[in-house]
Amino acid sequence: MNASAFPRPEDAYDADVDESFDLDMSYARPEGRASAPAPAHEPLQFTAPIGSEPTPFPAATVPAASFDQGEPFNPVGELVAGASAALAPIEAGLPEVASSPGYGQQDTSGVSIPRIAIHVFAERQDTLAAADRAGKDRRMARATTHIRVGGIPAAIETYAHEPTPPLIIVECLKDPHSLLAEIDALAEVCDAGTKVVVIGATNDILLFRELMRRGVSEYLVAPLQPLQLIAAIGGLFSDPAQPFVGRSIAFVGARGGTGSSSVAHNTAYAMSERIGANTVIVDYDLPFGTAGLDFNQDPLNGVADALSQPDRLDATLLDRMMVRCTDKLSLFAAPATLEADWDISVEAFEEVTSRIRATAPFVVLDLPHIWSGWMRRSLISADEVVVVATPDLASLRNAKNMIDLVRQGRPNDAPPRLVLNQVGVPGRPEIPAKDFGAALGVHPSLIIPFEPKVFGTAANNGQMVLDLNDKSKSAAAFQTLAQIVSCREMPAVAGPKAKGKSMFGNLFRKG
């Protein structure tokens, strides 16, 4: 093995870079869960080599992913429209990035794991469980994960007789000196091009630096969550040349007539015009879509044209297919015609959605009330799922089926959000919101009151509720929902100037 061909450049980890790492290198964990106690050992001193000069890992050229130590954020709560300004419990200072994770989870909205083999050698039971759940995650669908027990010694024994895969994840709970000795032994049996992720129990910046010097791609501190492991893997195989990927938010009705499209369009409008985020609406109801009508736009064949030629889509062609509604809101309208059967493959929908996500920070998917392979794939692969229901038995049954399916297909993601629409219809028996949510196991994120005059007038005029009557309870509800699904807060609005204040007042202020 040619050790000089793959060591990390020493200047890549100089003092200036090292100062950017916090001493607490562990990922954010749920409250009440403490990290594993570190074994008692003497502080690391690397002034002299341990045994002999370490053998670097082959081709360890990808910088280690940064450690995310942000506080968890969970905006879910019972939000009843028209309650007060406390409708939106959105924390101040949320990051101005499209992929804000929300719900206290690691940000994985832009993670793409290639078709690779991943071998995991763990020691802790919770590490084995986390790796197993990560391997079954939707973002790891293309990768093949093999999980074994035994830590680094088992990996050394395995690869003494067989080639190494593109990624090896090993766990070692020993003291740092023993860990480094085992890492050196593992490097002797690793093939060129193999990346190594080490899971340890010690939060030690010197250990981290020494592992990076030896060519280890990433160091994580146990205990781990599945999404933390997925994010670390995605960071190792991310391609800087790949385009930006926005956050996808799928809206689906529990049954026909729940108003899912209206909720999706008004929420997207609030995200663009009230929050100020560039947003794209994709109307996938090809024969009956209403996005063009709701925004008073001529329905171009934008989505249909894109689905017919997904391989040819580029930024220029996508821009031609979109309708610009406002400076920050664009629309891929459905053709709304019955002249075609719209027999389109699952792969085409997946490819078009992926290409559109590269055009804006937020992509709102308006999904029809049908069931097919592409619908299932769209719901499971979306970053956020919003199920819109009315307080009746049919909606309850269908919403439960949808939420159970999405939960099963997304075990490491936040559950779908439930929005109860058209609540309070005069004379109509309704299932109480509390009972509705209890039956589903999902607390309603929002309750939108029945306001037929507001919605009817807005629909007939081709307007959004926020433009027609921004003081209505429904308008407040859409602004609240926009903050929840985007994990952003409304920008502060300057208050009116104080009355009777002299224009010379500032000249006579006390120092």
N, C-alpha and C positions, 0 to 999 in steps of 0.2 A: 504494500500500500504506500503510495507516494504522499507522505504527510505534508509536503510543501505545496501541494496543489490546491488545498482547500482550507487552510486556516483563515479565520476572520482577520481582516486588517486591524492591526492594533490601534490605528488612529481612528477607527470607527467607534471606539469606546474610550475617548479621552475624558479628561476631568470635567470639561464643560458639559458633555452629554450625560455623564454619570450623575451630575447634580440634578438633572431633571427627573430622576427616579425618586419616588417617595420611599421612605423606609418601610412603610406598610405596603407590601407588594401584592397582598391578597385582593381578590375581587370582592365587590360588595356582596354581602350575604344577608339573608333575611334576619330580622331582629330575633334575638333569643338563641341564635345558633352560633356557638363559639367555635373558633378554629381549634384544630387538634393541638394539644400541648406539645411544644417543641422539646425534643430530648435534651437532657442536660449535657452541655459540652462546653469546652473552652472556646473563647472567641477565635474566629478564623484569623490566621496569620499567613499570608501568602508571600512573605519575603523570601522564602526558600521553597523549592519545588517539593512535592510530595512524592518520594520515591524517585521518579525520573521525570523527564520532560513529558507533559501530557500529549496524547495522540489526538489531534483535532478530528472532528467528524468530517466526512467527505462532503464537499459542496454545500457547506452551511453558510450560504451567502444571503439568505433572506433575513432582514432585521427582525428582531423579536417584536411581537405586537405589543402596543402600549398597554399599561395596566389601567383599567377603568375602575375608579374608586368613587364614582358618583353615587349619590344617595338614591335609594329606590323611590319611585313616584307612582302612586296609585290613585288615579282620578275617579275610580268607580264609586258611585254613591247614589242615593235616592234623590234624583233631581226632578222636582215637579215644576213645570213651566209656570212662570209668573210669581214665584215665591218671593224673590228679592234678589239683590245683587249677590247673595251668597249661593246662587244657583250653581256657579262654576267654581269648585274648589281647586282652582289651578294655581300652582305655586309660582311665585315670581322668579324670574331669572331662568326660565327654561331655555335650553340651548336652541339656537336658531339654525337647527339642522333638520332636514326632512326625516331623518331616521331616528328621531327621539324615541327610545324604546318604550317608555310608558309601562305601567303595571308592574313596576319593580323588576323588570327583566333586563337581561343583557341585550344590547342592540345587535340584532342579527338581520335587520331588514335588507341589507345589501350583501349578505353572505352568500357566496356561491362555492360549493364544494365540488371539485372536478371528479371525474371518474377514476378514482384511485383506490388502492388497497391500504387499509389502516389496521395496524396491529397494536393492541393494547395489552400491557402486562401490568396488572394492578395487584395491590396488597390489601387495601381496605375494602370492606364490603360495600360501603357507600360509594367508593370510586368505581367498583364494578357495576353497581346499579346505575350510576350517572353515565358511565360509558355505554351501557346497554340502551338506556333511554336516548342518548345522543345518536347512537347508531340507527335508531328507528325513526329519527326525526325527518320531517319532510325536506329539510335542507341538505340532508345526508343521503338522499334517495339514490344518487348516482354512485356513491362510494360504497365499498365493501368493507365491513368492519368485523374483525376477529378479536374476541376478548378472551384473555387467558389469565390464569392466576400464577403468581410467583415473582413478580417484580423483575428487576434487572438480571438476576442470576438466571431466571427462566429464559429471558430474551437472549442472553449470551449462549446458553446451551442450544437454543433453537437455531440461531443464525450461524452456529458453527458448522451446520450441515445443510443449510438452505439459504437462498438469496434473501436479502432484506427488501421490504416493500418501500414505497415512496415515503411513508410516514410511520414512525414508531413512537408510541406513547408509553413511557415506563414510569413506575412509581417506586419510590424508595423512602422509607421512614427512618433510615439510619441517620447518624450524625453526619455533618457536612464532609468530614474527612473521608469517611467510609463511602459516602455517596460519590465523591469525586474519584475515588479509586475504582468503584464499579463502573462509572462512566468511561474512564480510560480503558477498562477492559472491554466494554461494549463497543467502543470506537474501533477496536482491533478487528471486529467481525462484521462491521457495517460496510456496505457497498457504497460506491460513489453515487451521489445524488440523493441519498436518504436523509430526511429531516428527522430530528429527534426532539420530542417534547418530554420534559421531566416534571413529574409531580412529586413534591416533597412536603415536609411538615415544618420547615424552618423558614421564617421570614427574615432573611439575612441579605442585605444588599451586597456584601462581599461575596457571598455564595453565588448570587445572581450574576455578578460580574465575571466570576471565575468560570461559571458554566457557559456564559456567552463567549468567553475567550477560548474555551475548548471547542466551540462550534455548535453547542446546543442551540436549537432554534427558539425554544421558549421554555420558561420555568413558571409553573403554577403551584400555588399553595393549597393543599387540601384543608377542608373538604370542598369539593367542586359541585357546581350545578351543571346540568346538561347543556344549557345555553352558553355557559362560560366556556365549556370545552369546544362547542361548535364555533363560537366566535374566535377562539384561538386558532383552530384549524383553518377557518376561513381567512384569517389574517395571514397565515403562512402561504396560502396559495392564491392570494388576491393578485390580480393583474392590474398594474397601474394604467395600462393602456385601455382597460375596459371603461365604458362610459358610466357616468353617474347613474345610480339606480334610485328612483323615488319610492316613497312609501305608498303601497296600494291598500285601499280601503273598499271592501266589497259590501254593498247594500243588497239585501234580498228580502222579499216579502214572505211571511209565513204562509200566506194564501193570496189569491187574487183579490185586489181591492183594498189592501191594507195601506196604500199610499206610499209604498217603498220608494218609488221613483221620485215623488215629490219631496220626500225626506232627503233622499240622496242629492237632488239638485239644489235644494235650499241650503243644505249643510255645506255643499261644495261652494256655493255662492258666498256663504258667510265666511268660509275659510279664506277665500280670495279677497273679498271686499272689506271684511271687518278685521281679520287677522293679518291680511296682506301677504298671503303665501300664494305663489304660483300654483295653480291647480288645473288639472285636466279631467273632464268628465267623459267617460266612455260608455255609450249606450249600447249594450249587447242584446237588447230586445229588438232583433233585426226586423221582424214584420210589424211590430206594434209599438215601437219606441216613441216616447213623448218628449225627449230632451229638446228636439228642434222646436216643438210647439211651446214648451215651457219658457224657452229663451227667445221666442219670436224670431227664429232663424229658419231659412230655407233648408230642409233636410238634405244635405249632400250625402253621397254614398261613401262617406269617409270610412266607417268601420267595415262596410262590405268590401270596398276596394282593398283595404288593408288585409282583410282575411283571405282575399283571393290571390294575393301575391306577397305572403309574409317574408319570403326570402329576399325580395327586392327592396324592402323598406330601408330607408336611410333618413337622416335628419331633414333633408330637403323635401323628400316625398311626404313624410309625415306632416311637415308644416303646411304643405299644399292641401292635405286631406282634412286638416283641422279647421274649424270655424272659430274665429276670435270673437268671443262675446264681450269681454272687457280687457283691460290691460293685463290682468292677472288670471283670467279664466278663459280656457279654451275648451272646445267641444268636439268630440268625435260622435256625430249624430248617426242614428240608425236610418236606413233608407225608408223604413215604414211602408213597405210594399209587399204584396202577396204574389208578385210575378215570379219569384224564385222559391225553391224549396229550402234553401240555406242548409244544405247538407255539408257541413264544414267539420274538419277533423279536430280532434282535441289538441294536437300539436300546433295547428294554425292559431287557435285561440291563445295558447300558451306563448307562442312566439310573438304575436302581435302585442299582447299585454306586456311582455318583457321589453319590446322596443319602445312602447309608449312610456313606460316607466323611466326611460332615459331622457324624457323631454321636460319633466317638471318634478318638483319636490313631492307633490301629492297627486295621486291618480285615484279618482273615485270611480269604481266599477258599478254601474247600474245594471244589476242582473235580473233577468226575467223570471217569472214564476213558472219555470219548467224544470224537468229533471233529466239530466243527460250526463255523459262522461265528462264533457268540458265544464259543465256547471259544478260537478263534484270537485274537479281539479282546481277550478277558479276559487272556490270557497276555501279549500285546504291550503292553497298556496298563497293566499292574500295575507298581508301583514296584519290587517284588522278586519274583522267580520262584524257587521251590524245586521241583526235580524229584526225586521219591523213587523209587529203583530198588532191586531186589534183584540180587545178583551172578550173574546168569545171562545167556544170550545174547539172549533175547527182550527183556529189560530194556535191554540194551546197545544193540540196534538201535533200539528205540523212543525211548530217551533221546537217542541221537544225532540222530534226526530232529527231536525236540522242541527240543533245544538249538540245532541249526543253524537251525531256523525262527525261534526267538526272537532269536537273534543277528542274523539278517538283518533282522528287523523292528525291532530296537532297536540300531542300530549305535553309538550314543553312550552306551549304558548298560552297566553291569557285566554280565558273562555270568550266566546262571542258576546258582544254587547246586545242587550235586549232593549228595544224602544217600543213602548206602547203608544200607539197612535189612535186618534179619533176617540179619545176617552171622554165620556160624559154625554153621549147621544141621548137626548130627551126621550123618555119612555122605553128605552132599550135595556133589558136586563144585561148586566155586565159582570164578568168575573173580577173581583177586586184585585188591584195591582199586587197587593201583598201575597194573596193566594196564588196568583198567576206566576209570580216569581218563585214562590216556594215549590210549586209543582215542577218547575224547570231546573231548580237549583241555581238559578242566575238572578241576581237582584236587578230589577229594571234600572238601566242607566238614565233613562229619561221618560217622562210621561207628557205627551203632547195633547192638549185639550181639543175637543171638537169645536172647530170654528168654521162652519160651512161657508159663511159669507166671505171671510178673508181668503180661504183657499179657492173658492169658486171664482171670485173676482180676479184673483191673481192668475189662475189658470186660463181664464177666458181672455185676459189682456196680454198674455205672454210675459208675465212679470214674476218676480220672486216676492215672497211674503215680506222680506226685509225692505224692499222698495215700496211696496204698497202700503204697509203699515208697520213701521219698525217699533211701534209701542205695543203691539199685540203680544199676547202670551206666547203664541206660536213663534213669533220672531225671536223672542227671548230664548225659547227652547232651541231653535236652530243655532243660535250663537253659542249656547252652552254645549250642544253636541259637537259643534265645530272645534271648540277648545278641547273636548274630551278626546276625540279621535285623532287630532293633530298634535296633542300634547303641547300646545302653545296657548299663551294667554293673549287677551285683547290688548292692543297697544294703549298706553295711557293717553287720555284725552285731557288737554289743558282746560281747567275750569274757567268760568267767566271772570272778567276783571272786577275787582271790588268797586262798588258804587261809591261815589262821593270822594274818591281819592284824588288828591291834588297832583297835578303833573309835576310839581316841584317837590313832592314828598321825599323822593330819594336824595335830594340835595341836603335835607336837614335831618337825616337819620343819625342816631347816636352811633359813635364808633364802638 
